[in-house]
């Protein structure tokens, strides 16, 4: 995988594609500093901010990217933080689009 993940586009998944698991995950994670893989099921990352306004502004930017890509993370946020979890619901696990979206969020 020589192509930068953030330069790629998410592809809608309607099921029927295999989940990315095991050793397939590692090459993707090399491009995703700050992210963690949880139980080979989803990606998660927590961002810290100095106030609520900055957390909200970040979440709004995440929402704009998610809408543009057609791939929507789970988001929790409050004063000074935002937590993002990403997985492909149609396959109940990780797809390439999950790693692409995480890379785009790292560019914020």
N, C-alpha and C positions, 0 to 999 in steps of 0.2 A: 504494500500500500504506500506508494510513493507520493500520491496526490494529497495535498493538504485537505484535511477534513472540512475545515471552515469554508473552503471554496466550493464545496459540493452542495447539492440541493437534496433536501429530504424527499423521499419517495413514499407516497401513501401506501400503507400496508392494509390489506383486507383479509389477512390470514393466509395460511397455506405455505408460508415460507419458514424455513427452519430458524430457530433461535440461535443467536451467537452465544457460544458457551466455551468453557475450558480455555485452551491455548489460543483460540481465535480472538479472545478478548484483549490479550496483551498488546498486540501491535496497535490497536486503537487507543489504548490507554496511554501509550507513549506520547500521544498528541494532546492529552487532556490533563495537564497539571491541575491539582486541586480537586479533582473528581475521584470518587470511590465507587467501586462496584459492590453491590450488596447481593450476596447469595446468587450470583450470576443471573439476577433477575432485573435489577434496575441500577441506574446511576444516581448518585446523590452528591450534592455540594451545598455548603452553607457559606453565605457571603455576609460580611460584617460591615456595618455602616455606623456613622456617628449620630444619626437621628432617624426619625420616622420618615421625614420628607425624602431623604436620600434612598431609603428602602423602597418607598412607594415609586419613586422615579425609576429605579432599577427594575422593579417588577413590571412597570408599564413598558419599558424597553424590551423586556423578555417577552411580554405579550405581543408586541408588534412583530418580533422575529417569529414567534410561534404561529401567528396568523399568516404571515408571509410564507412560511414553510409548510403550513398545514399539518404541523406536528406539535402537540400541546403537552407541556409538562405539568406536573402537579406542583403548585407553589403555595408556600406558607410564609407569611412575613409579618413583621411587627416592628416595634421600635428597635432600630439598630441591627436588624437581621433580615435575611431572606433565605429560605431553604427551597431548593429545587430538586425534584425527583423526576427522572425520565425513564420511561419504558414504553414498549409498543403493546398497547392493550389488546390488539387483535390476535397477538400470539402469546400474550402473557409472559413476555420476556424481552430480551434485548435484540434489536435489529440494527442494521447499519445506520439508519436514520437517527437513532438515539445518540450515537456517537457524533454524528454530524451536527445535530442540534446543540449538544454540549460544547462542541468546538466553537460554534457561532456565539454561544453565550460567553465563552472565555474571551472573545474579542470585544465584549462590551467595555 
